Amino acid sequence: MKSVLGFIRVCGVFSVILTGVLSLAFLYPFAGRKVAHRVFIALRWVLLWIVGVKVTGPRFGSIGPGILMANHRSYLDVLFVPTSALFTIVGKAEVRSWPLIGWAARALGVLWVKRENKESRVKTREGIIEAIKGGQTVVLFPEGTSWEGPQMLPLKPGMFYESAKHGFNIYQWSLHFDSAKTGFPVGIKFLSHLWAVCCEPKINAYVDIRAVPISHTDGDALITDAQEWWKNSLAGLSEAYPARHSGYWPDNRMTVQA
């Protein structure tokens, strides 16, 4: 029965993705980012419904220029950003040249980065700074990679220091699932992960937000403040909603202590 459910859901996911990509690719030459973003917001709720994910938790009432930061569980995380306001996504540079998908990403105004290339990372950081100064809100996952959780891997400090230097606001939020199958560690194939998630009868996602954005002139103080909030938020969510299937995906990285 689970296999039948998984098959239906996987087919539904690819149908919605294809519809979304074609829609955004068509819009790219004719419409602005706001129109493309509204399409994305509508499609993300359809995707979550198809996969059987119920989202619980608060949303940001309003956001301004700055960075939306959260812990990183998988490629699904961008579907849970707790606002419908316009935001900018950072994506892998390889995707930019893909037919249709690359066009769709351009319609959304994605910022591109080659994570293995230091020069590209520097240019992306400069692009993020320019985007925020231009009034945009950029979505970032400061762990730099995804995993099961429940706590966080060591944070990449770069954008915390840049935020302190330029006075940017950081809008913190956290994400927790009641199934550890949603975690996407290094080395797991996309289709294997998607199949496992789609075969789950139901998955609950729990979102928490920090109501007031944080801002410091000291980068180290900013990191410490952010880490403490995430530690408490994720501990509270994982205690209230324990995750089943812990360790389902093999991950050789050391466990981060709570």
Summary of the structure (lengths in Angstrom):
residues: 258
radius of gyration: 17.9
end to end distance: 37.2
largest distance: 55.2
contacts: 795
relative contact order: 0.17
helix: 47%
strand: 15%
